[in-house]
């Protein structure tokens, strides 16, 4: 199971959304009708939803997108076999059918998954959607010129490792069978109980072979969802979506599709986006953002305005910021040194550096603090709010560093409040109290990523973060701690170079489970077991504060992505 680049993961994390009520963890079902400036909170069809973003929606091709749960704007155009449940809170962390009649029927050992398509599915031109179209859509995602999407299928499907896509290999993937127009069967190399989660990725979008234009397909992909692309300027900087008249709500229980149009405008400065949402003049009154948060200074200003505060919400995404150790580098080869640093960390100062408690929640577990991940509370090296310098000094003395030691902390210079200088300085100050002198090595973001994700150059002590491909412990723990995923000549994410057979075996055992609740409990237990080795120091889970326009209604956010779900929003 290989993972996306840090850039892809950061984009996923940046797409977290909001809950309408300020400070609320999630809206309850009765709070779905978000009140705008008018007195009528009932959602109605019509109008134009404007999306104001910083980053462009590039590579708008289902083969090339790396999304969680099908993405936000992409899921308006691309339907998949399964999708995320479009409900508030924990209920939204469940996978549900989309094009398929159910979430998949596994064989006894979860190596074969079978899906049946719903009846009456159509593209934007009225032609029927078939299982062969889904097979072809997956196959084209293997083409080198259409790379960028989730890589799991190359690893999971039988005989797919060297497949080059349909442009070079006309035979296709024998691991995917389509015995009839509504049935599709997947044959996997090993048991994968979480295959229904993977089937939410846009690579499972149907693509009619006769309409495939290769790298130009992104300009006008054929819609299977409630909206179709009528304009795509500057590689997703301006996207205009209008209704797909052949989409039927009778086949789609998840997307509400209230607005007539969705106008996505990107390339905007974050401060400009927040100013426009704050003022809510003209079209901006019916605007949202899917990638821009309020910073500490902006949040302080907004909090003091009752009307604006009512339009600020809190979003959570399965994401952890942490300190990573490379045990191959001295003195981090000594577990007592790693434990000492774990005790010494002052999480209060780290959280302040991240923007304060409104924007960051303290973390002592690697898994995010959500049930779907299998979150099991533990604090193996209790440092309290301000660090435990006495315990840290005791462990350092046992390790032979009675008089302290000097180490280097590598971080990014990007102003992201995650792996940036502010966080590094807070750690530097805390460790100084224990006799540890920390030299800060700040690198430009690209250099930082290259350095920490290469086995050859990985430093011994650095800042890192990890986000979820879907809300489960599997894609959170396996890439970081499965020894078989150590990549020696490419992008490596197993920073601790852990290759523990008992950990690897437990990952395999959990992957066999199709009972996702039972699997979650096992992931939580494994998280604690791995945590005992002190290969990371969890620091905090980010919290996202967002503004919405004054006339936005029917805001829904789930614990899957923490994203304001565009498919639910009404502007009238």
Beta strands, then each sheet from edge to edge (+ up, - down):
strand 1: 48-52
strand 2: 82-84
strand 3: 95-97
strand 4: 105-106
strand 5: 112-116
strand 6: 176-180
strand 7: 183-187
strand 8: 227-233
strand 9: 238-243
strand 10: 261-265
strand 11: 287-288
strand 12: 312-315
strand 13: 319-325
strand 14: 360-362
strand 15: 405-412
strand 16: 436-443
strand 17: 461-467
strand 18: 536-542
strand 19: 544-547
sheet 1: 8+ 9- 10+ 1+ 11+
sheet 2: 2+ 3-
sheet 3: 4+ 5- 7+ 6-
sheet 4: 12+ 19-
sheet 5: 14+ 18- 13+ 17-
sheet 6: 15+ 16+
end
